[in-house]
Amino acid sequence: MSEQRRRVMVTGIGLMTAIGQSAAETWHSLLEGRCGIGPLRAYDPAPLRTGIGAEIPSFTPAQWASRRTLRMLCRGDQLALAGATLALQDAGLDDGSDLGHRAGLFLGSNKEMPRMDELIAQLQAVRADDGTADLHRLGQSASSVIAPLFFVEGLQPAAAFHISEKYGIRGANAYFAGTADSGAMAIGRGMRTVRRGEADLVLAGGYDDATGWWAMSKMDGLGVLSTRTDLGTEAFRPFDRDRSGSVFGEGAALLVLEEREHALARGARCYAEITGFGAGNDCVRPPSPQPRARGLARAIGRALADAQRPFPDGSYIAAHGCATLQGDASETVALHDALGTAAKSAQISSVKPQTGHLVGGAGALNAAVAALALDSGTVPATLNLHHPAAECDLDYVPLTPRHTRPDSALALARGLEGQAVAVALGRTS
């Protein structure tokens, strides 16, 4: 394996969010200030403390997969397949031919279980007369209660198989389980795979059906979600003095990463260059972050060292911006610690108030947003930032986008258990 540093470009972006079902539509909605957050409609959220989220309207799974394939895909996997298709279409790589052994696939998600609807409906059959679970009866009737595809659908990297099968991706691959860190980690590892010559192009990113009942019920009691359902689109307020937690959104963000000469040879559009990648860990008990976010500070430092480039004044940072009291404060401290005086001049924003927190897809979405900002020259705003918190003393680009043509960017992601990832990007040259 060659250690020569091959340059890695972003040549395709596939986004499925509550404000757009493509990169172009999502980007336009971000700059227009549109918000996808509203009352949850897929189920009755009354038992939850948080009753809002960013669901994708009019998502049609049959548009992206055959009926046979859909029988083995939960909603998150469906979103992943849609995002992959959009990314490859955007890169001009959807001509029906197999991508082959020089193409790789790196995915991240927070998937923990398959669809539970049918199983729940059948579980009454294994209850004893007094209402308790009867394991003896389950053993006798399991084959009729639990569909065989239940276990196939429940595999964490199920989307990796279906994407690989559809596009003939036979090269390096990996699946990362986690929250926001997982999709960003997939992009970082995918970049290294191309840089080291193991692949010529890689499809990488993250996805999540975070507004679903099971994800919401798990996170609802941890104190990381906003309970200000009454505020609707104003509930998600990163870096604001009145912030009260995150609002989840469903979606997918996948990038095509391609070796520069390979991309230029086929006339591909290059949005940005992935120049560096770093990771770190707070090493404290979740869900509270370490006060200085030392894992994030280390991730940023490692990404910039890997990029072997300075971080110029006026650069853009796609912040994690989860809108928790400790999360935003510690992220600000980490930026000061990692960047020094450059932190004060950086343009920093979080798009989560518009798309919702995509959890497994959040870090990958930040990488996509950073690439789009460098390509367009426009920095997206942080919505709902009306009263910046005293402890969040950096330029978080409140309310209005800016056309400032930054040359460099960082995309940040923080996991629920202290994991942190930073991806460095540069304008194409």
C-alpha positions in Angstrom: 0.0 0.0 0.0 1.4 3.4 -1.1 1.8 6.0 1.6 1.8 8.8 -1.0 -0.8 11.4 -0.2 -3.3 11.3 -3.0 -5.7 14.3 -3.0 -9.4 13.4 -2.3 -12.2 15.4 -3.7 -16.0 15.6 -3.0 -17.6 14.9 -6.4 -21.1 14.0 -5.3 -23.5 14.9 -2.5 -26.7 13.1 -1.7 -29.0 14.6 0.9 -32.3 13.5 2.2 -33.7 15.9 4.8 -36.9 17.4 6.0 -36.2 20.5 3.9 -35.1 18.8 0.7 -34.7 15.5 -1.1 -31.5 16.4 -2.9 -28.3 18.4 -2.1 -29.5 21.3 -4.3 -33.0 21.4 -2.7 -31.6 21.1 0.9 -29.0 23.8 0.2 -31.5 26.2 -1.3 -33.8 25.7 1.7 -31.0 26.3 4.1 -30.1 29.6 2.5 -33.8 30.6 2.3 -34.2 30.0 6.1 -36.7 27.2 5.8 -37.3 24.9 8.7 -38.5 21.3 8.6 -39.4 21.0 12.3 -43.0 20.5 13.3 -45.4 18.2 15.2 -44.5 14.5 14.9 -47.1 12.8 12.6 -46.0 9.3 12.1 -47.3 8.2 15.5 -48.9 9.7 18.6 -46.1 11.3 20.6 -48.3 12.1 23.6 -46.3 9.8 26.1 -43.1 11.7 25.2 -41.9 14.9 26.7 -40.8 16.1 23.2 -43.5 16.0 20.6 -41.8 17.7 17.6 -39.2 16.6 15.0 -38.1 17.1 11.5 -39.8 14.3 9.5 -39.3 14.1 5.7 -42.6 14.8 4.0 -43.7 12.7 1.0 -40.8 10.3 1.2 -41.6 7.4 -1.2 -39.5 4.4 -0.5 -40.7 2.6 -3.7 -38.9 5.4 -5.7 -35.5 4.1 -4.5 -35.9 0.3 -4.2 -37.9 -2.6 -5.5 -40.7 -4.1 -3.5 -38.6 -7.2 -2.8 -35.7 -5.1 -1.4 -38.0 -2.9 0.7 -39.2 -6.0 2.6 -35.7 -6.1 4.1 -35.2 -2.4 4.8 -36.2 -0.4 7.8 -36.9 3.3 7.3 -33.3 4.3 8.2 -31.9 1.9 5.6 -34.4 3.2 3.0 -33.1 6.7 3.6 -29.5 5.5 3.3 -30.3 3.8 -0.1 -32.0 7.0 -1.3 -29.1 9.2 -0.1 -26.6 6.9 -1.9 -28.5 7.0 -5.1 -28.7 10.8 -5.0 -24.9 11.1 -4.3 -24.0 8.8 -7.2 -26.4 10.6 -9.5 -24.9 13.9 -8.5 -21.4 12.5 -9.3 -22.5 11.2 -12.7 -21.9 7.6 -11.6 -25.4 6.1 -12.0 -25.1 4.7 -15.5 -26.0 1.2 -14.4 -22.6 -0.3 -14.5 -20.9 -1.9 -11.5 -18.5 0.4 -9.7 -16.2 -2.6 -9.0 -13.4 -3.4 -6.7 -11.8 0.0 -6.8 -14.9 1.6 -5.2 -15.5 1.5 -1.4 -18.4 2.0 0.9 -18.2 3.5 4.5 -21.4 4.1 6.4 -22.4 5.3 9.9 -25.7 5.1 11.7 -27.4 4.8 15.1 -29.5 1.8 14.0 -30.3 -0.6 16.9 -33.3 -2.6 15.8 -35.5 -3.4 12.9 -39.2 -2.4 12.5 -41.0 -3.6 15.6 -44.6 -3.0 14.4 -45.4 -6.5 13.1 -43.6 -8.2 16.0 -45.5 -6.2 18.6 -48.8 -7.1 16.9 -47.9 -10.8 17.1 -46.6 -10.9 20.7 -50.0 -11.3 22.1 -49.8 -14.9 20.9 -47.0 -15.7 23.4 -48.7 -14.4 26.5 -50.0 -16.7 29.2 -53.5 -16.4 30.5 -52.4 -14.0 33.3 -50.8 -11.7 30.7 -47.1 -12.6 31.4 -44.7 -13.7 28.7 -44.8 -17.4 28.1 -41.4 -18.4 26.8 -42.5 -22.1 26.3 -45.3 -20.9 24.0 -42.8 -18.6 22.2 -40.6 -21.6 21.5 -43.5 -23.5 20.1 -44.8 -20.7 17.9 -41.7 -18.5 17.1 -41.6 -19.5 13.5 -45.1 -18.0 12.9 -44.7 -15.0 15.3 -41.3 -13.8 14.1 -40.9 -13.4 10.4 -37.5 -14.7 9.0 -36.7 -11.4 7.5 -37.0 -9.7 10.9 -33.5 -10.7 11.7 -32.1 -9.8 8.3 -33.7 -6.4 8.4 -32.3 -5.9 11.9 -28.7 -6.3 11.0 -26.9 -2.9 11.7 -25.1 -2.7 8.4 -28.0 -3.9 6.3 -27.9 -0.8 4.1 -24.3 -1.5 3.3 -25.3 -4.7 1.6 -28.2 -3.2 -0.4 -26.2 -0.2 -1.6 -23.2 -2.5 -2.6 -25.5 -4.9 -4.4 -27.3 -2.1 -6.3 -24.1 -0.4 -7.5 -21.6 -3.3 -7.6 -19.3 -1.7 -4.9 -16.8 -4.5 -4.2 -13.9 -2.7 -2.6 -12.9 -1.5 0.9 -15.9 -1.1 3.3 -16.8 -0.6 6.9 -19.8 0.3 9.1 -19.6 2.5 12.2 -22.2 2.4 14.9 -22.8 5.6 16.9 -24.5 8.9 16.9 -23.3 12.1 15.1 -19.7 10.8 15.2 -20.5 7.7 13.1 -21.3 9.3 9.8 -18.3 11.7 10.1 -16.1 8.8 11.0 -17.2 7.0 7.9 -16.2 10.0 5.8 -12.8 10.3 7.5 -12.0 6.7 7.1 -13.3 6.8 3.5 -11.0 9.7 2.7 -8.0 7.8 4.1 -8.9 4.8 2.0 -8.7 6.9 -1.2 -5.7 8.8 -0.1 -3.7 5.6 0.6 -4.6 4.1 -2.8 -6.9 1.4 -1.6 -9.8 2.8 -3.7 -10.2 5.4 -6.4 -13.6 6.5 -5.1 -15.6 5.9 -2.0 -19.3 6.4 -1.1 -19.4 7.6 2.6 -21.7 9.1 5.0 -24.4 8.6 7.6 -28.2 8.2 8.0 -30.8 7.8 10.7 -34.6 7.6 11.3 -34.1 9.5 14.5 -37.7 10.8 14.7 -39.1 7.2 14.9 -40.8 6.0 18.1 -37.9 3.8 19.3 -35.2 6.4 18.9 -37.3 9.1 20.5 -38.4 7.0 23.4 -34.8 6.1 24.2 -33.5 9.7 24.1 -36.6 11.4 25.6 -35.5 10.6 29.1 -31.9 11.5 28.8 -32.4 15.2 29.0 -30.8 16.1 25.7 -34.0 16.9 23.8 -35.9 20.2 24.0 -39.2 19.9 25.7 -40.4 23.2 24.3 -42.8 21.7 21.9 -44.9 24.8 22.2 -42.2 26.8 20.4 -42.4 24.7 17.2 -39.8 25.9 14.7 -38.2 28.1 17.3 -37.5 25.3 19.8 -34.0 24.4 18.5 -31.7 27.2 19.6 -27.9 26.4 19.4 -25.6 28.8 21.2 -28.6 30.9 22.4 -29.1 31.9 26.1 -32.5 30.3 25.9 -31.4 27.0 24.4 -33.1 23.9 25.9 -31.8 20.9 23.9 -32.0 19.2 20.5 -34.9 18.4 18.2 -34.4 15.2 16.2 -34.7 14.9 12.4 -34.6 12.0 10.0 -32.4 11.8 7.0 -29.3 10.8 5.2 -26.1 12.5 4.0 -23.7 10.7 1.7 -20.7 11.9 -0.2 -18.8 10.6 -3.2 -15.1 10.9 -2.4 -12.8 10.6 -5.3 -9.1 10.7 -6.1 -8.4 14.0 -7.8 -6.8 12.7 -11.0 -9.5 10.1 -11.4 -12.2 12.7 -11.0 -10.6 15.2 -13.4 -10.1 12.4 -16.0 -13.8 11.8 -16.2 -14.7 15.5 -16.0 -16.3 15.3 -12.6 -17.4 18.4 -10.7 -15.4 18.9 -7.5 -17.2 20.6 -4.7 -14.3 20.7 -2.2 -11.2 18.8 -1.2 -11.2 16.7 2.0 -7.8 17.6 3.5 -7.7 16.1 7.0 -9.4 14.0 9.6 -9.1 13.6 13.3 -10.9 12.0 16.2 -10.9 12.1 20.0 -12.9 11.2 23.1 -14.0 13.1 26.2 -13.8 9.9 28.4 -16.5 11.0 30.8 -19.8 9.4 31.7 -22.5 10.2 29.2 -24.6 12.1 28.5 -22.8 15.1 30.1 -19.8 16.3 28.1 -16.3 17.0 29.5 -16.3 20.8 30.3 -13.6 21.6 27.9 -14.7 19.1 25.3 -11.1 17.7 25.2 -12.1 15.0 22.8 -13.4 17.5 20.3 -10.3 19.8 20.8 -8.1 16.8 20.0 -10.1 15.9 17.0 -9.8 19.4 15.6 -6.1 19.5 16.3 -5.5 16.1 14.6 -7.6 17.1 11.6 -5.6 20.3 11.0 -2.3 18.5 11.5 -3.4 15.8 9.0 -4.4 18.5 6.5 -0.9 20.0 6.7 -2.4 23.4 6.1 -3.1 26.5 8.3 -6.6 27.4 9.3 -6.9 30.9 7.8 -8.9 33.7 9.3 -12.5 33.8 8.2 -12.7 30.1 7.6 -16.0 28.3 8.1 -16.9 25.7 10.8 -20.0 23.5 10.5 -20.5 23.2 14.3 -22.1 20.3 16.1 -24.4 22.9 17.8 -26.7 20.5 19.7 -28.3 23.3 21.8 -27.8 21.7 25.2 -26.5 24.0 27.9 -23.2 22.0 28.5 -22.8 20.9 24.9 -22.7 24.3 23.3 -20.6 25.8 26.1 -18.0 23.0 25.9 -17.9 23.1 22.1 -17.0 26.8 22.3 -14.2 26.1 24.8 -12.9 23.4 22.5 -12.7 25.8 19.6 -10.8 28.3 21.6 -8.4 25.6 22.9 -7.8 24.0 19.4 -7.7 27.1 17.2 -6.4 29.8 19.5 -6.8 33.3 18.1 -8.2 31.9 14.8 -11.4 30.9 16.7 -12.4 34.5 17.0 -12.3 35.1 13.3 -14.0 31.9 12.3 -17.5 31.9 10.9 -19.4 29.1 12.7 -22.9 27.9 12.3 -25.2 25.0 13.0 -27.9 24.0 10.5 -29.7 21.7 12.9 -32.5 24.2 13.7 -33.6 23.7 10.1 -32.9 20.0 9.4 -33.2 18.7 13.0 -30.4 16.7 14.6 -29.9 13.7 12.2 -28.1 11.8 14.9 -26.2 9.1 12.9 -26.4 11.4 9.9 -25.6 14.7 11.6 -21.8 14.6 11.3 -22.0 13.6 7.6 -24.5 16.4 7.0 -22.0 18.9 8.5 -19.4 17.6 6.0 -21.8 18.1 3.1 -22.7 21.6 4.3 -19.0 22.5 4.6 -18.4 21.3 1.1 -21.4 23.2 -0.3 -20.3 26.4 1.6 -16.8 26.2 0.0 -18.3 25.5 -3.4 -20.9 28.3 -3.3 -18.9 30.8 -1.2 -21.9 31.2 1.1 -21.9 30.4 4.8 -25.3 29.2 6.1 -26.8 30.9 9.2 -27.7 29.5 12.7 -31.4 30.0 12.9 -33.1 31.0 16.2 -29.9 32.6 17.5 -31.6 35.7 18.8 -29.7 36.2 22.1 -26.2 34.7 22.0 -25.2 33.1 25.3 -22.3 34.8 27.2 -20.4 31.5 27.3 -20.8 31.1 23.6 -18.6 34.0 22.6 -17.7 33.2 19.0 -19.2 34.3 15.7 -22.0 31.8 15.3 -23.5 33.6 12.2 -26.9 34.4 13.6 -30.0 34.3 11.5 -28.6 35.5 8.1 -26.3 33.6 5.6 -23.1 35.4 4.4 -21.4 35.3 1.0 -17.8 35.5 2.2 -16.1 32.9 0.0 -14.1 31.0 2.8 -11.1 29.0 1.6 -11.1 26.4 4.4 -13.7 24.6 6.5 -14.1 22.2 9.4 -17.0 19.8 9.9 -17.5 18.8 13.5 -19.4 15.9 15.2 -19.8 14.8 18.7 -21.2 11.4 19.9 -23.4 10.8 22.9 -20.7 8.9 24.7 -17.9 11.4 24.2 -16.7 10.5 20.7 -15.7 13.4 18.6 -14.7 13.7 14.9 -13.4 16.7 12.8 -13.1 16.7 9.1 -11.0 19.4 7.4 -11.9 20.7 3.9 -10.5 23.2 1.4 -11.7 24.9 -1.7 -10.8 23.2 -4.9 -7.8 24.2 -6.9 
